Amino acid sequence: YIYPNPNNGTFNIVSKEKMNLSLINNLGQIIETIELNEVNSYQQTIQVNTSGIYYISGVTKQSSVKQKIIVTQ
């Protein structure tokens, strides 16, 4: 899951399983790739410097993830 949402540009991503995610802007450009695994305890803090709408997208063996993130600064 992703929290807080909306946020001020800093948000956390937490998972129960290994996954690769993409942070995508509203133009469809991948601006960051995120790997959640046992090394980072399946969580990561992300910082975005521009207000707007972003999407987190990824696929695991059992499910797919697509969530909208709103950044207001």
N, C-alpha and C positions, 0 to 999 in steps of 0.2 A: 504494500500500500504506500501511498504518497501523502505526506503531510508537511506543513499545513497547505491548504489549497482553498482559496487564493493565498498568495504569499508575497513577500517583499523582494524576491529574487533569490532567496535561500530556502531550499526545501530538502526533505529527507525521503529516500526511497528504501523500503524494507521489503524483503522477500523471505519466504520459507524454503526456497529452492534456488539452485544455480540457474542464472539466466543472463542473457545479453540483451541490453535495452538500447534504444536510440532516443535521443532527445532531438525533436524535430520542431522547427519554427513553423509559422503559419504559411510560409512559402513552400513548404515541403522539403527544406534543406536540413540535412542531418548536421547538427551543430556539436553534438557530443555522443560518444558511445560509452556505455556504462556496463561493466561486468560485475555482477553480484555473484559471489562465491564464498567458500569457507574462509578464504584469506581475509576478506573484509567483513566477515560475519554477516553476509547477506544484506548489508546496508551501506548506503553512501549518501553523503551530503553534496548537493549540487548548488552552484552559484550561477545565476544568470544576471547579466548587467543591463538588459533592455526590457522594459515593460512590454507585455503582449500576451498572446496565447501560444502555448507550446503543447506538444504532445509527447508522451512517453509511449513507445511502441516496442514490443518484443514478443518472442515465442519461446515456450519451454516444451519439454516433451509431452506435457499433459494439458497445456492451455496456452492461450494467447493473451497479451496484455495490450490495451490501448486506452490511455487516460489523458484527458485534457488538463493542462496546468495553466492557471491564470497568474501572471506576475504583474503586480502594481507597485510602482516605486514612487 
